[in-house]
Amino acid sequence: MEKEICNCNSRVNSIFNEWEDYYKHQEKVNDNIYFKNMPVLVPYTDTGFIEKWYQCNKCGVKWRLVEPDLPFRGNWSKVSG
């Protein structure tokens, strides 16, 4: 599969100030037709944070979304690409 140019790399790494921020971000990712859910290959940590991985169908970049568990504020970051 040849990679297409897209703007998913312009998405910045994020942490969430409150649960509402996390839920809004998760909703945007789930509503984006180019992101598909995929298995978590290497967890963020071994402490049991709930995590989902997504891959951009256009360019192949993989992202992780980790739920907040205060004081940890969650994470949206690029895994590969």
C-alpha distance (Angstrom), angle and dihedral (degrees) to the residues before:
residue distance angle dihedral
M1 . . .
E2 3.79 . .
K3 3.80 114.9 .
E4 3.78 117.1 -116.4
I5 3.77 124.4 -147.8
C6 3.78 113.0 -104.9
N7 3.78 139.6 154.6
C8 3.80 97.9 -112.9
N9 3.82 89.4 105.7
S10 3.79 88.0 60.8
R11 3.82 89.2 66.5
V12 3.76 106.9 104.2
N13 3.77 127.2 -137.0
S14 3.78 107.2 -94.2
I15 3.74 142.4 -164.1
F16 3.77 121.9 -166.7
N17 3.79 125.3 -120.5
E18 3.79 92.8 -159.4
W19 3.79 140.6 -0.5
E20 3.80 91.3 -96.1
D21 3.84 89.7 61.5
Y22 3.79 90.2 51.0
Y23 3.82 93.4 48.7
K24 3.81 92.2 48.2
H25 3.80 90.8 50.3
Q26 3.79 92.5 47.0
E27 3.80 90.4 50.3
K28 3.83 91.5 51.7
V29 3.80 91.1 50.8
N30 3.81 93.2 46.5
D31 3.82 91.2 48.4
N32 3.81 93.1 49.3
I33 3.82 107.4 100.4
Y34 3.82 91.8 -152.0
F35 3.82 96.6 59.5
K36 3.78 117.3 80.4
N37 3.79 124.0 -172.6
M38 3.81 114.7 -115.0
P39 3.81 136.8 177.2
V40 3.80 118.5 -78.9
L41 3.80 103.5 -110.3
V42 3.83 100.6 -177.5
P43 3.82 115.8 13.3
Y44 3.80 120.8 -130.1
T45 3.81 89.5 -119.9
D46 3.77 137.3 -13.8
T47 3.81 92.6 -117.6
G48 3.80 96.0 96.4
F49 3.80 103.0 -101.7
I50 3.80 111.7 164.4
E51 3.77 106.8 -111.7
K52 3.81 138.3 176.7
W53 3.77 129.4 -169.2
Y54 3.79 126.0 -148.2
Q55 3.78 131.8 -170.3
C56 3.78 124.9 -152.9
N57 3.80 108.4 -124.5
K58 3.81 91.6 -152.4
C59 3.80 102.2 53.2
G60 3.80 106.1 8.2
V61 3.82 97.0 -119.6
K62 3.82 112.8 152.0
W63 3.80 122.6 -142.5
R64 3.79 134.5 -170.5
L65 3.79 126.5 -144.0
V66 3.80 114.5 -164.9
E67 3.81 121.2 -171.7
P68 3.79 117.6 -122.5
D69 3.80 118.3 -108.0
L70 3.79 105.3 179.3
P71 2.91 131.3 -86.4
F72 3.85 81.1 27.0
R73 3.82 105.6 71.6
G74 3.78 99.3 -156.1
N75 3.77 128.3 -109.9
W76 3.80 142.6 -115.2
S77 3.78 108.8 -171.6
K78 3.77 142.8 147.9
V79 3.81 115.1 -98.0
S80 3.80 98.9 -175.0
G81 3.74 143.3 -15.1
